[in-house]
Amino acid sequence: MDSKKIALIIVVVVLAVVAIYFVARNMNVVATTQGVYLPTQDQLSQASPGWKLISLGEVNDTFVVQQTFPGADSYYQEYILSPTSNQTAVAITVVHYPGSPQVPNLSLPHYLINHYLILVNVTGNSSPVDLAKFLNLEVQVMMGRNGTQVKIPPYMYPSSKGLNLVQYYVLNVTSPEGNFTQYSEYLLGNSSSVNVAVLTGQDATQLYNYLYGTTGHLAINGTLSGYRYFNLTVNSTFSSIYYNVGLKGNNVVLVQAQGQPAFNIFQYVMERV
């Protein structure tokens, strides 16, 4: 059984900033704003026709954040796909500092608003992209507080004493099994890690059946409060990976745990989704 088939469904968006090829003047402004707002699809369509919003994300573990942005405690990102290449995306990043921003030596277009550093960059193979218009749009959205916010649904598993919520994101997924909105979180402990994904769409049953088919019928079936699920453990030389996959209405719930099983997390999400 190829465990990668299931693992690939739990898409991990790398929320990292890569400084490449673009130089812009540092601009500073004193303004009053609270919370992080990112452009909606409608706002993007007006400013940059054809560009498609594909994901929103948040990283709020201080240790992880400070590896990229010293002094910051969280950052938020939006990925926008080019209309001419599915290998090109613009990332809008908003970094929050509890104190005065410690602006790194950046060659990327960026802007300061109180405790927030806004910057934009392009990823993938691309022809030159006018990043200034994406930066200007994000500044307008933050100043006007009229965009979308990253909000974690109440059915996702919260941080606990043994597991910290490191990152959360929303992603639009197009697959042969259908189109889905994927809500994902990554939890990290001292000796374990857990990926949780909830994929919502009208073809949830088809996706669930596909995932079960990839196990070669090695999975263990069960029911939870009347809903179908299966478990699978993949053993390797150094560790074991535990999968729980459930179907509830238009939702497929996937939990991938390493270090120790996480059925309690799977049950928590299944009961609340």
C-alpha positions in Angstrom: 0.0 0.0 0.0 1.3 3.4 -1.0 0.8 5.6 2.1 1.8 8.7 0.1 -1.6 8.6 -1.7 -3.3 9.5 1.6 -0.6 11.8 2.8 -0.7 13.8 -0.4 -4.4 14.7 0.2 -3.4 16.5 3.4 -1.8 19.3 1.5 0.8 21.3 3.5 1.1 24.8 2.2 4.6 26.1 3.1 4.0 29.5 4.7 7.5 30.9 4.1 8.8 34.1 2.6 11.4 33.8 -0.2 13.0 37.1 -1.1 13.7 37.0 -4.9 14.4 39.5 -7.6 12.2 42.4 -6.6 13.3 45.7 -5.1 11.0 48.4 -3.7 11.3 51.5 -1.6 10.4 51.0 2.1 7.3 53.0 2.9 6.1 53.8 6.4 2.8 55.2 7.6 1.3 55.9 11.0 -2.3 54.6 11.2 -4.8 52.9 13.4 -5.8 49.4 12.6 -6.6 46.2 14.6 -6.6 42.7 13.3 -5.4 41.3 10.0 -7.5 41.7 6.8 -6.6 40.1 3.5 -8.1 40.8 0.0 -11.3 38.9 -0.9 -11.7 37.3 -4.3 -13.9 40.2 -5.4 -11.3 42.8 -4.4 -8.6 40.8 -6.2 -10.7 40.5 -9.4 -11.2 44.3 -9.5 -7.5 45.1 -8.9 -6.0 42.2 -10.8 -8.5 40.5 -13.2 -8.0 36.8 -13.6 -5.9 36.2 -10.5 -7.5 33.6 -8.2 -7.4 33.4 -4.4 -6.3 29.8 -3.6 -5.4 29.9 0.1 -5.4 31.8 3.4 -3.2 30.9 6.3 -1.9 31.8 9.8 1.2 30.8 11.7 1.0 31.7 15.4 3.6 29.6 17.2 6.1 32.1 18.4 9.1 29.8 18.1 8.3 28.9 14.5 7.5 32.5 13.5 10.7 33.9 14.9 12.8 31.6 12.8 11.7 33.7 9.9 10.7 37.0 11.5 12.7 37.7 14.7 10.6 39.6 17.3 7.3 38.7 15.7 4.6 36.4 17.2 2.4 35.6 14.2 2.0 36.0 10.5 -0.7 35.6 8.0 -0.6 34.8 4.3 -2.7 34.7 1.2 -1.7 33.0 -2.0 -3.1 34.2 -5.3 -2.7 32.1 -8.5 -1.7 33.7 -11.8 -4.3 33.6 -14.7 -1.5 32.6 -17.1 0.4 29.9 -15.2 -0.6 27.5 -12.5 3.0 27.4 -11.4 3.0 31.1 -10.4 1.5 32.6 -7.3 1.8 35.8 -5.4 2.0 35.6 -1.6 0.8 38.5 0.6 2.3 38.3 4.1 1.2 40.3 7.1 3.6 39.9 10.1 2.5 41.0 13.6 5.0 42.2 16.2 3.9 42.6 19.8 6.3 45.6 20.1 7.9 47.8 17.5 8.5 46.0 14.2 12.0 44.8 13.7 12.1 45.2 9.9 14.6 42.9 8.4 16.8 43.9 5.5 14.2 43.3 2.8 14.5 43.6 -1.0 10.8 42.8 -1.3 8.0 45.4 -1.6 6.8 46.1 1.9 4.9 48.6 4.1 4.6 49.3 7.8 1.3 49.9 9.7 1.8 50.2 13.4 2.7 46.7 14.7 2.3 45.1 11.2 4.8 44.5 8.4 3.2 43.8 5.0 5.2 42.3 2.3 4.6 40.6 -1.1 6.6 38.2 -3.2 6.1 35.8 -6.1 6.8 32.1 -6.1 7.2 29.5 -8.8 8.3 29.9 -12.4 7.1 33.3 -13.7 7.5 36.2 -15.9 7.8 39.5 -14.1 4.9 40.4 -11.9 3.8 43.8 -10.8 3.9 43.3 -7.1 3.2 46.9 -6.3 -0.5 46.6 -7.1 -0.8 43.7 -4.7 1.0 45.6 -2.0 -1.2 48.6 -2.5 -4.3 46.5 -2.4 -3.4 44.9 0.8 -2.5 48.3 2.4 -6.0 49.6 1.3 -7.7 46.5 2.8 -5.8 46.8 6.1 -6.5 50.5 6.4 -10.1 50.1 5.5 -10.6 46.8 7.5 -12.8 45.6 4.8 -11.3 42.3 3.6 -11.4 38.8 4.9 -10.0 37.5 8.1 -8.4 34.2 8.9 -10.8 32.5 11.4 -10.4 29.0 12.7 -13.7 27.1 12.6 -14.9 25.9 16.1 -14.8 22.3 15.1 -11.0 22.4 14.6 -8.9 21.0 17.5 -7.5 23.8 19.8 -4.1 24.1 21.3 -3.7 22.0 24.4 -1.0 21.4 27.0 0.7 18.8 25.0 0.1 20.1 21.5 0.5 23.6 20.2 -1.4 24.9 17.2 1.4 25.9 14.9 -0.4 26.8 11.7 -3.9 26.9 10.2 -4.9 27.5 6.6 -7.8 27.3 4.1 -7.2 26.0 0.6 -9.4 25.5 -2.5 -8.7 22.0 -3.8 -9.5 20.8 -7.3 -9.0 17.0 -7.8 -10.4 14.2 -10.0 -12.7 13.3 -7.1 -14.2 16.8 -7.0 -13.8 20.3 -5.8 -13.3 21.0 -2.1 -12.6 23.6 0.4 -9.9 22.3 2.7 -9.5 23.5 6.3 -6.2 22.4 7.8 -4.2 22.7 11.0 -0.8 21.5 12.1 -0.3 20.7 15.8 3.1 20.0 17.3 4.2 18.5 20.6 7.5 17.4 22.1 7.4 14.0 20.6 4.5 14.0 18.2 2.8 15.9 15.4 -0.7 16.0 14.0 -2.1 17.2 10.7 -5.9 17.7 10.6 -7.8 18.4 7.4 -11.5 18.8 6.8 -12.4 18.8 3.1 -15.9 20.1 2.4 -17.7 19.6 -0.9 -20.6 17.8 -2.6 -18.4 14.9 -3.7 -17.3 14.0 -0.2 -18.5 10.4 -0.5 -16.6 9.9 -3.7 -13.4 11.3 -2.1 -13.9 9.1 1.0 -14.3 6.0 -1.2 -11.2 6.9 -3.2 -9.1 7.2 0.0 -10.4 3.9 1.3 -9.5 2.3 -2.0 -5.9 3.5 -1.8 -5.4 1.4 1.4 -5.8 -1.9 -0.5 -8.5 -2.8 2.0 -5.9 -2.9 4.8 -7.8 -0.3 6.8 -10.0 -1.1 9.8 -13.6 0.1 9.3 -15.8 1.5 12.1 -18.6 3.9 12.9 -18.7 6.9 15.1 -22.0 8.3 16.2 -23.4 6.6 13.1 -20.8 8.0 10.7 -18.3 5.9 8.7 -14.6 6.0 9.3 -11.5 3.9 8.8 -8.1 3.7 10.6 -4.8 2.8 9.1 -1.3 2.5 10.6 1.8 2.6 8.4 4.9 1.3 10.1 8.5 2.2 9.2 11.9 1.6 10.6 12.0 4.8 12.7 8.3 5.6 13.4 4.7 4.9 12.7 2.1 7.1 11.0 -1.5 6.8 12.1 -4.4 7.8 9.8 -8.0 8.3 10.7 -10.4 9.2 7.9 -14.1 9.8 8.4 -17.2 10.8 6.3 -19.9 13.1 7.8 -22.3 14.7 5.3 -20.4 16.8 2.9 -17.2 16.6 5.0 -14.2 14.3 4.9 -12.1 14.4 8.0 -8.5 13.3 7.9 -6.1 13.1 10.8 -2.5 12.1 10.2 -0.5 11.6 13.4 3.2 10.8 14.0 4.7 9.7 17.3 1.5 8.5 18.8 -2.2 7.9 17.7 -4.5 10.8 17.8 -8.0 9.2 17.7 -9.2 11.6 20.4 -8.5 14.5 18.0 -10.3 12.7 15.2 -13.3 12.1 17.4 -13.3 15.7 18.6 -13.5 17.0 15.0 -16.0 14.4 13.8 -18.4 15.2 16.6 -18.3 19.0 15.9 -18.0 19.3 12.1 
